[in-house]
């Protein structure tokens, strides 16, 4: 709804006369503007705070440059922008009409014919977006304007740019919410099929007036996106199957946009909107006219053009101003929704005194994985194209190791117990200049090993492509003697893989498949740990709420020894493993925390259940305490430290999005965890243990 300008508002920006307000918030204000020729625009002026942020300005410049190069019938074309002056702004074509969210809130669900027109128009726009090599990545009902001649894909907010500039904001806090696809929740990575899922969720909302995966705290709703089927009660029967297919958990099971357009084809009545919404659009047009003094806008083809899309090929490049991002964008909001630490968590068994909170960066992936050096003088954590080194005693960064070849962040880190080595696992981008077809594929992973003292690169080893662009590495570990390094990674058909190399030669000595195996989704070897004597390798995995730990005999060419089973896990499976120093006990996080006796290979304790959503575990050096990290949930999350003998734990809150990976110092006097600052920037928190 257009309102009058306020005292202090600019009257002109970039040659556009401002005639009213369309909306606004802490990140900026959206004005209704008019060009000298009388053309109406939605002009977004960025607030001074974000405009002063270097990373925000860089991303704003990239986004507006990309958006100006594309246009399309069902999108709001960028008309002009300024990304290098004191005031940042972007002007795009203005369409008078309510957002889909406003319309449904005011007048309820859309009828079937309007749903078909809505879906056909949006699918056609997304087809062209993908043809231009772009993704939307976060489509919601608020991004869709209902104009008299069809829907328009647009975005009247700039929050996603702020999220991109400060990516340690949690997935649950970010715009998109329950309209994100499961693979985006799990990994932060979007593919073209992710937009199909979001479109299906938007159509379900339009058909029923509610979110298909419910409401509530963002991270809790996101967990339902990953684990539960959508609630489609009330969706018109002829559209039920198509929308349900869009919401398949496996991206490969979803229809492509061409199929979706054909499936949405129907009769061709004149007006596409019901009378109540036609009236609502008319009110918005009258508001615009009142502020501009102009008459009605000339119409464009209506419902007939939308439904005829079933027989039309993809349009040329179409962009969605302020809403789309490049398909290679590496923004990776954090996932996970931890809950209570368990019935015994209130019992105080250990005291943690907060020490340094060290910010590790302002980029996507900063603060991923954590490890202490053998002498306790260094902490390492992964970041975007880097590994950050921290002096835990001084509470400050002391070095950065560049990982320029990584596609995004260094996903995991590990120090060797001997030899002073440091390793990081990460995803490699396709090498399109290579003549080797395997190097041109998505889904390759690598491990780089450095001498921690000199920062000299010792070796980089590469794991072959899994033939899937979502495949990524998860964890890395050294054997006790530093001779071997293992990487846990995604694999096809619900089978993850642990790959093992000799550090000195770079020779691959094992590729170990783990997981149940099935059609469809990726499996993942999410955790690897060598036993303290180096004789066994434990690999934790997960796929489709099924997870376990496979044990392999290192001395017998990694022959399988046993499987340590679990009745159920969270969507991520067994995400972390750690042995006690004597090797007699193994602990794993699976949403809860499981403890196994390694002599009998029996489960001896479950310290907290799967609904707790614990994602990381670490034993103290004496084996008497075990710490668990609970990441990103609505109540703040944190770390719990249990006494293994009494099985009682004490919780400690950490940051606004909880605790991530945890690690005890080698002397047992300190504990470190991945968390965030008050600005939701990745950080490492260190406590003294006493």
Steps between C-alpha positions, in 0.01 A plus 500: 500500500631844404528762773612863499862602531617589850699795624864429428433269203685594182288653225718386213753220453694433183275721290181329624248715686378318811124525548424250778616216720443132419668349806819486699693371797839508665676422172345776295187657356308422182352807333260544214687706243420662170738557213501818296297319235238399757608138543432356845780318682553333833817669626687339788734722703739305722523608865827667611611203713505234229616759245812557708579126511772414247382145435139610461602765246700245301211257481252778429712609205523145364128438540382819334744455212366149438137604533535784249617255233181296507131568446176312450124529485433349842775681688554859608781629283778705656492848350799664666724468806791665682741278689803726541379826651417614849141382451437148369177456307336289232189579296286229344177491307198558724188286481202616707356203681522311829759236574373143502551497875287813545228369269467163673507661844220738400276274290606141558616228257486543123260292288636230271502707181691782667745245642563363152566847361721589795706182469532520121622859510752439778624178342553678170696775674716248686566309177651812350691579819663158481569537128700810590716299739336645811299368791243674714592293804247642748159543340221588746142635469636845586705496177193461278290802397148437369454743212190525285673330208678225690742431785837671522811360662660782696637579844409806703767436766879491508544272802652221291783729401572558868489123557748456217731761646467347847439132424537366852137602554318174556282334239211522742543877531538563130221592259364201311422294808282198427514574127864387479569156354636218721838506326531870579424432865753219515783656303415861417542409131225566245447333163232567236276238662516702823300773329243237399461401865457863605245555224308194619502638855379840376216335305403292805484822702288667234267198486450454876590827669765334717859376480523138391756429773335694779607805694699571814867581565686499171747223574225270626300555182809432292548167674147410393592590141775239515324229699124521442256484213313819408146563617308540174148468639285749313703505178260450205506133400608558136811685625579285803729254326696766313562714809591191704755404233656846520547444875686169467798478738730376222572777245516243222144384571350844438350594162698739288351838424385393154299215649359738758388748235331224300333362812358840590339559162121532510201684353539860392250726675557875479602647833748292698422637847177460700289817543622576853862510382413693185356762733817489714718556193275786397544664839881481465481652153281781630749567780782526248296729278418724795869548572607548140208666330519247217220295354468128491786296360438339163416135546697198395373158391307335782413146594516368143869584472579330830327174418638497148843465660450122492587506133765774507875446515710662770536874476834666460694616804273604787626642827329561830632829639630479855388139532708275277858393547760340277479123484856480629423714805647333805284646772458239757275580787545265801252207555395303808248549776620382842262453785523421871810331631303226677346432838827507689635814336425721799738311724819705537793265450764728355564872497575683177631856526469699179822632359573649160240532227696531175326612180632295209364690202206660322472266204287198411628192683717684750508290815464140377668219690742542789816328618780548754864442414672223697679751724185708553660820374281530192135466409398464137163558336387506139377803308431615148809409297708490815592339831520737796759441774429624853714529811251379765703641789525848349149485354591630156565395142866429425490381141300414191575220255357572155295230326451685172406189306198426723146546373380689806620405845745259656236268646708321763840518669726265698845504660721194512606375845860476383694678228333839533268462202170675430240384246188657348236341279307695239308486172675560170327689218486345153816578305343601170840565343613141553492241224437230759125437513523397866653834596218683322234336716323629810533321831877469538653534846853568621713501813797733545763424765732768639788515741322693776809682623634626167164513317668311216271287286609139522258337255153528349307186413181484293201266521325429171163645408184336626315628195268718704536874550372478860764245605739654753756405764407500868789395722872432507725311746863387537615160617680524839844482336410761237572252222144490364227758448134407451214698348128433545280616213167472322431224253229394258205266568510557877851361528762733646873450459804525724818551300844438655839615370864469602617848591859458386423366151145617440408145402136406557495184711128455557157610379244365744127509417264538794124533526180309435484554125175593323363680199512870514665708766863553577654311789773651710803384694468787744759401760828311509726415794804275540527301821785615727708192413447565130363153434142597424319768302147593603275658237164651595240544232142607439231501236120527521494499883710184507850505641764281658876461546704259290834375636791407274827318575781733390767228518301261277452727203200662669296181516156553660488408869151585625212744484384689807131556436248760615122473493463848353695819439422856401518590128877534513588157640809449716670836469791470744710224661762493774688225687611513860881510524514130594285407202254305712206735439362672192247783503297631208252781441191408301264773613550340840820360650576127493778322691633157398729255678764406245581161654146369473401747228175559684312824558542574870341843536290759324581824677230696318247407235470575131266795561785687672671548162855474628745531209845458657676312783844510663654301787722662760857365499436289812187351344281602794307783333327530166387826341223537245423796275140594423469735205246764390164469665240743620608497865863584432671160505828433668738241638433222751777329696418159647674296765530164328482304827183667631358582158395840629562814302522874546387735219666827403337747261705622206422778256174576327505194274644248744815293505648309209805275499672456838851398605675452833853635530772234529555579870128486577503849649323671211204432274435676170189514282381660180233760574425857391530859611212732580502595129459132409854485362694176528713478814688264731416501871759371747422398858720394787390168650503464876 
